[in-house]
């Protein structure tokens, strides 16, 4: 069985490749990675010597290239996306192009080439901010940032191809991911890299915005369960279960990195900053047997250790521009 995986030179996609290439009952015969290699995609995230892996540099909006690759794919796992909220606020164009038009280009090719299965990877941000409780797959979408709106649009387009054309589409929506090899614009690697370098870290607003945290390996196991055992036309939330305010997260990071509160700088809040995300993953647990295996405290400690030991990976990135 041949998989086409988009965006797999990035943080989450490359972790998924390692999951999918691992020996097991659902072993994949070959994986083709399609990645544009934007600022967040890196070839050294992939083992390009692996005999069951091939890499193609290209844009998911390139209909001719996508069609050619789709012709030899049995299934698709679609990670490719612009994903940084601050960048989407500054300039939404790339987010609409990649996340919406790129997804539609892939779906058209998958339908035309008779692909068996299309897994579309999305985010809990499409539900918007909720004061209490947990968002379920049946809740209405209420995105607030241009990034979240572009992902919500791509979710709906993907599901429409199932309902209109009968394409086997499965959608996943995850909590905030963390782990090794995450580009240092996201909050955990940003804070870790700056603290390890003895610098300061920016804390938005009052620091009371709440996010749930999911280790990237648990996320990838969830995506693989949806690919192998999920139902066509369904949405599955993949949660981590650890909800923390940004203040609480900062305190943990200071402790693990050996930093102090005098390294924290409060900055003006992000425009339209969602107050709280929380999702219910009961459906994935009951239908697929999903559950996160990595507890946050030890997972965070291991992640910080990786950044401490692999400075050559992130130091050149941390010196570059980050929104």
C-alpha positions as CSV (number, residue, x, y, z in Angstrom):
1,X,0.0,0.0,0.0
2,X,1.4,3.3,-1.2
3,X,0.9,6.5,1.0
4,X,1.2,10.0,-0.3
5,X,1.9,12.3,2.8
6,X,1.9,16.0,2.3
7,X,3.8,18.4,4.5
8,X,5.9,15.7,6.0
9,X,9.2,17.6,6.2
10,X,7.6,19.6,9.0
11,X,7.3,18.9,12.7
12,X,4.1,16.8,12.9
13,X,4.3,15.3,9.4
14,X,7.9,14.0,9.9
15,X,6.9,12.4,13.2
16,X,4.0,10.7,11.4
17,X,6.4,9.3,8.8
18,X,8.4,7.7,11.6
19,X,5.2,6.2,13.0
20,X,4.0,4.9,9.6
21,X,7.3,3.4,8.7
22,X,7.6,1.5,12.0
23,X,7.1,-2.3,11.7
24,X,3.6,-3.5,12.5
25,X,0.5,-5.2,11.2
26,X,-0.5,-2.1,9.1
27,X,3.0,-1.8,7.5
28,X,3.0,0.6,4.6
29,X,4.9,-0.6,1.5
30,X,6.0,2.9,0.4
31,X,5.6,6.5,1.3
32,X,6.0,9.5,-1.0
33,X,6.4,12.8,0.8
34,X,5.3,16.0,-1.0
35,X,6.6,19.1,0.7
36,X,7.3,22.6,-0.5
37,X,10.1,23.1,2.0
38,X,8.9,26.5,3.3
39,X,10.7,28.0,6.3
40,X,9.3,25.3,8.6
41,X,10.1,22.2,6.5
42,X,13.5,20.6,6.8
43,X,14.9,17.6,5.0
44,X,16.9,16.6,8.0
45,X,13.6,15.8,9.7
46,X,13.3,12.8,7.4
47,X,15.5,9.6,6.9
48,X,15.9,9.9,3.1
49,X,18.0,6.7,3.1
50,X,15.0,4.6,4.1
51,X,14.1,2.2,1.3
52,X,10.4,2.7,1.7
53,X,10.5,6.5,1.6
54,X,10.8,8.9,-1.3
55,X,10.7,12.7,-1.3
56,X,9.3,15.2,-3.8
57,X,9.7,18.9,-3.4
58,X,6.7,20.7,-4.6
59,X,3.5,22.8,-3.9
60,X,0.2,21.1,-3.2
61,X,-1.4,23.9,-5.3
62,X,0.5,22.5,-8.4
63,X,-2.3,20.6,-10.0
64,X,-0.1,18.8,-12.5
65,X,2.4,17.6,-10.0
66,X,-0.3,16.6,-7.5
67,X,-2.1,14.6,-10.2
68,X,1.1,12.8,-11.2
69,X,1.8,11.8,-7.6
70,X,-1.8,10.9,-6.8
71,X,-1.8,8.4,-9.8
72,X,0.4,6.0,-7.9
73,X,-1.0,6.6,-4.4
74,X,-3.5,4.3,-2.6
75,X,-4.2,6.6,0.3
76,X,-3.4,10.2,1.3
77,X,-2.5,11.8,4.7
78,X,-2.7,15.5,4.3
79,X,-0.6,17.5,6.9
80,X,0.6,20.4,4.6
81,X,-0.6,23.7,6.0
82,X,0.4,27.2,7.0
83,X,-0.2,27.0,10.7
84,X,1.2,30.0,12.7
85,X,-1.6,32.3,13.9
86,X,0.5,35.4,14.2
87,X,1.7,35.1,10.6
88,X,-1.9,34.6,9.5
89,X,-2.9,37.9,11.3
90,X,-0.1,39.7,9.5
91,X,-0.8,38.3,6.1
92,X,-3.6,35.8,5.4
93,X,-2.9,35.2,1.7
94,X,-0.6,32.2,2.1
95,X,-3.0,30.6,4.5
96,X,-6.0,30.8,2.2
97,X,-3.9,29.6,-0.8
98,X,-2.2,26.6,0.9
99,X,-4.9,25.6,3.4
100,X,-7.9,26.1,1.2
101,X,-6.9,26.0,-2.5
102,X,-4.1,23.4,-1.8
103,X,-6.6,21.1,-0.1
104,X,-9.1,21.4,-2.9
105,X,-6.3,20.6,-5.4
106,X,-5.4,17.4,-3.6
107,X,-9.1,16.4,-3.2
108,X,-9.7,16.9,-6.9
109,X,-6.7,14.7,-7.8
110,X,-7.7,12.1,-5.3
111,X,-11.2,11.8,-6.7
112,X,-9.9,11.8,-10.3
113,X,-7.4,9.0,-9.6
114,X,-9.7,6.9,-7.4
115,X,-7.7,7.1,-4.2
116,X,-9.0,4.7,-1.5
117,X,-8.7,7.1,1.5
118,X,-8.0,10.7,2.3
119,X,-7.1,11.7,5.9
120,X,-7.3,15.5,6.4
121,X,-5.4,16.7,9.5
122,X,-6.9,19.7,11.1
123,X,-6.9,21.6,14.5
124,X,-9.1,22.3,17.5
125,X,-8.8,26.0,16.7
126,X,-11.7,25.6,14.2
127,X,-14.1,25.3,17.1
128,X,-13.1,28.7,18.4
129,X,-12.9,29.7,22.1
130,X,-15.2,28.1,24.7
131,X,-15.6,29.3,28.3
132,X,-16.5,25.9,29.8
133,X,-16.8,22.2,28.7
134,X,-15.2,20.6,25.7
135,X,-15.8,20.9,22.0
136,X,-17.2,17.7,20.3
137,X,-17.1,16.7,16.7
138,X,-20.8,17.7,16.4
139,X,-20.2,21.3,17.5
140,X,-20.5,24.2,15.0
141,X,-17.2,25.6,13.8
142,X,-16.5,29.2,15.0
143,X,-12.9,30.1,14.0
144,X,-11.6,33.5,15.0
145,X,-8.1,33.8,13.4
146,X,-7.4,33.8,9.6
147,X,-5.4,30.6,10.2
148,X,-8.3,28.8,12.0
149,X,-10.8,30.1,9.4
150,X,-8.7,28.7,6.6
151,X,-8.5,25.3,8.3
152,X,-12.3,25.3,9.0
153,X,-12.8,26.0,5.3
154,X,-10.5,23.1,4.3
155,X,-12.3,20.8,6.7
156,X,-15.7,21.6,5.1
157,X,-14.3,21.2,1.6
158,X,-12.8,17.9,2.5
159,X,-16.0,16.6,4.0
160,X,-18.0,17.9,1.0
161,X,-16.0,15.6,-1.2
162,X,-17.3,12.6,0.9
163,X,-20.9,13.7,0.9
164,X,-21.0,14.8,-2.7
165,X,-18.7,12.5,-4.5
166,X,-18.4,9.5,-2.0
167,X,-14.6,10.0,-1.5
168,X,-13.5,8.3,1.7
169,X,-12.5,11.4,3.7
170,X,-11.6,11.3,7.4
171,X,-10.8,14.4,9.3
172,X,-8.8,14.7,12.5
173,X,-8.7,17.7,14.9
174,X,-5.9,17.9,17.5
175,X,-4.9,19.8,20.5
176,X,-1.7,21.9,20.6
177,X,1.3,19.6,19.7
178,X,4.7,19.7,21.3
179,X,7.9,17.6,21.1
180,X,11.3,17.5,19.4
181,X,11.9,19.2,16.0
182,X,9.2,21.8,16.4
183,X,10.0,25.1,14.6
184,X,10.9,27.7,17.2
185,X,8.1,30.1,16.4
186,X,5.6,28.1,18.4
187,X,5.4,28.8,22.1
188,X,7.2,25.8,23.7
189,X,10.2,25.7,21.4
190,X,10.3,29.5,21.3
191,X,10.4,29.7,25.1
192,X,12.8,26.7,25.5
193,X,15.3,28.0,22.9
194,X,15.3,31.5,24.4
195,X,15.6,30.3,28.0
196,X,18.4,27.9,27.2
197,X,20.2,30.8,25.5
198,X,19.7,33.0,28.6
199,X,17.3,35.3,26.9
200,X,13.8,36.6,27.7
201,X,10.4,35.2,26.7
202,X,7.2,37.0,25.6
203,X,4.0,36.3,27.5
204,X,0.8,37.5,25.8
205,X,-1.7,39.6,27.8
206,X,-2.5,38.4,31.3
207,X,-1.2,34.9,30.5
208,X,-4.5,33.2,31.3
209,X,-5.3,31.9,27.9
210,X,-5.7,28.1,28.1
211,X,-4.6,25.4,25.7
212,X,-4.5,21.6,25.8
213,X,-1.2,19.9,25.1
214,X,-0.6,16.7,23.1
215,X,2.7,15.0,22.5
216,X,3.4,14.8,18.8
217,X,3.9,11.0,19.0
218,X,0.4,10.6,20.6
219,X,-1.1,12.8,17.8
220,X,0.5,10.7,15.1
221,X,-0.7,7.4,16.7
222,X,-4.2,9.0,16.7
223,X,-3.9,9.9,13.0
224,X,-2.8,6.4,12.1
225,X,-5.7,4.9,14.1
226,X,-8.1,7.1,12.1
227,X,-6.4,6.1,8.8
228,X,-6.6,2.4,9.5
229,X,-9.7,2.1,11.6
230,X,-11.8,5.2,11.3
231,X,-15.1,5.6,9.4
232,X,-15.5,7.4,6.1
233,X,-17.0,10.9,6.4
234,X,-16.3,11.2,10.1
235,X,-14.4,13.7,12.2
236,X,-12.2,12.6,15.1
237,X,-10.9,14.8,17.9
238,X,-7.4,13.8,19.1
239,X,-6.8,15.3,22.5
240,X,-3.9,15.4,25.0
241,X,-6.0,16.0,28.1
242,X,-3.6,18.4,29.7
243,X,-5.1,21.9,29.9
244,X,-2.8,24.7,31.1
245,X,-2.9,28.5,31.1
246,X,0.1,30.2,29.5
247,X,1.1,31.3,33.0
248,X,1.1,27.7,34.2
249,X,3.0,26.5,31.1
250,X,5.6,29.3,31.5
251,X,6.1,28.3,35.1
252,X,6.8,24.7,34.1
253,X,9.2,25.8,31.3
254,X,11.1,28.0,33.7
255,X,11.5,25.1,36.1
256,X,12.6,22.6,33.5
257,X,15.0,25.1,31.8
258,X,16.4,26.5,35.0
259,X,15.1,29.9,34.2
260,X,13.5,32.6,36.4
261,X,10.5,34.9,36.2
262,X,12.8,37.9,35.6
263,X,13.2,36.4,32.1
264,X,9.5,36.8,31.3
265,X,8.3,39.9,29.5
266,X,4.6,40.6,29.3
267,X,3.6,41.8,25.8
268,X,0.5,43.2,24.2
269,X,-2.1,40.5,23.6
270,X,-2.5,38.9,20.2
271,X,-5.4,40.3,18.2
272,X,-8.6,38.2,18.6
273,X,-6.7,35.9,21.0
274,X,-8.9,32.9,21.8
275,X,-9.3,32.5,25.5
276,X,-9.7,28.7,25.9
277,X,-9.6,25.6,23.7
278,X,-10.6,22.2,25.1
279,X,-11.8,19.2,23.1
280,X,-13.5,15.9,23.9
281,X,-11.8,12.9,22.4
282,X,-14.4,10.4,23.6
283,X,-15.3,9.3,20.1
284,X,-11.7,8.4,19.2
285,X,-11.3,6.6,22.5
286,X,-14.5,4.6,22.2
287,X,-14.3,3.8,18.5
288,X,-10.6,3.5,17.9
289,X,-9.1,2.7,21.3
290,X,-7.1,5.9,21.2
291,X,-5.6,7.4,24.4
292,X,-2.5,9.5,24.9
293,X,0.4,7.6,26.3
294,X,2.8,10.5,27.1
295,X,2.1,12.4,30.3
296,X,2.8,16.1,29.9
297,X,5.4,16.6,32.6
298,X,7.8,13.8,31.5
299,X,7.1,14.6,27.8
300,X,8.0,18.2,28.4
301,X,11.2,17.3,30.2
302,X,12.2,15.0,27.4
303,X,11.5,17.7,24.8
304,X,13.6,20.2,26.7
305,X,16.4,17.7,26.9
306,X,16.3,17.2,23.1
307,X,16.6,21.0,22.6
308,X,19.4,21.2,25.1
309,X,21.3,18.4,23.4
310,X,20.5,19.3,19.7
311,X,21.4,23.0,19.6
312,X,22.8,22.7,16.1
313,X,19.2,21.9,14.9
314,X,17.5,24.9,16.3
315,X,20.1,27.6,16.9
316,X,20.3,28.7,13.2
317,X,16.5,28.8,13.1
318,X,16.2,30.8,16.3
319,X,18.6,33.4,14.8
320,X,16.2,33.9,11.9
321,X,13.0,36.0,11.7
322,X,10.1,34.7,13.7
323,X,6.7,36.4,13.8
